[in-house]
Amino acid sequence: CTVPAYEVLDVGEDLDASFQEVLQGRWEDRLPKSLVRELVEVNRLQHGRGGSVRGPGWADRLCAVTLEGAPTWSRHDSLEAHSAATRKLWARVRDNVEAVDRTTIPDGDAVHMDFHHRNVLQRAGVLTGIIDWEGVECGDRMFDLVTLAFYSGVAGWPDERRAAWIANLA
């Protein structure tokens, strides 16, 4: 699999920019099983590749985002506002996250952080590259597979196939 080269520009305190090499292939909303197998293999290669430098802490970051939210991708207001059932679900999620022993969460892998089908380049169903690695972090590579599974519905996977695949991740 090809990963693009990057040139990172340090633009300022609040803004970083990078140039990403152009790769062959294109993203598609279709993810054939053979391509998914290749992506799982790429994910296996991420194991232990997080490097020795740790950021603010993978477990702490995941728990904070889950409990406090993030402006663009982890919002809880709809769970609070929608119904008593979603408020109850949100309370269960909060209780479980607060009870997590953060020392048991793996953090030595390379994690893409946005590992979905539209960052996967292919040609005739064959993997040609994976783009948008500029946000890579040290963490648990399974985060990427869960992200891929989540977006697989957009990629046209039937619900039963998604459910079976997600069950096999556990």
C-alpha positions, 0 to 999 in steps of 0.5 A: 500500500502506498502512503503519500509523502507530506511536507508540513508547514508550520504556519503559526501557533493555531494553524498548521498546513501540509502538502500531500503527495498525489497518489494514483487511484480514486476513492469510491463508495464501493468497498469490495470484500477483497479491498476490505481484506487489504485494509485489515492487513494494512491495519495489522501493519500499524501494530506497534508503530506508534513510536516511542513518543506519547502525546497527551495520552490516548486513553485520556483523550478518548475518554475526554472526547467521549465524556465532553465531546468534540466540536466537529465529530463527537456531539452529545446534545442530540442524545440529551435532547432526543428522548428519555431512551437516548438520555438513558443510553448516554448515562450508561455510556458515561458511567462505563467510560468513567469506570474504565481503567485507562491503563488497560487501553493499548496505545502503542499503535499508529492510528490514522484517526480518519480511516474510512473508504473515502481516504482509501484510493483504489483502482478496479477494487485493488488498493492503491493508497491511503491518504490523509495521514497527517493526523496520525496518532499513537493509540489503538489501531482498532479505532481505525477499524471501528471507524471503517465499520461505522462508515461502511454503511455509507459505502453500501454494505448491507446492515447484516454484513456490517454487523457480522464484520463488527462482531468479528473485530471484538 
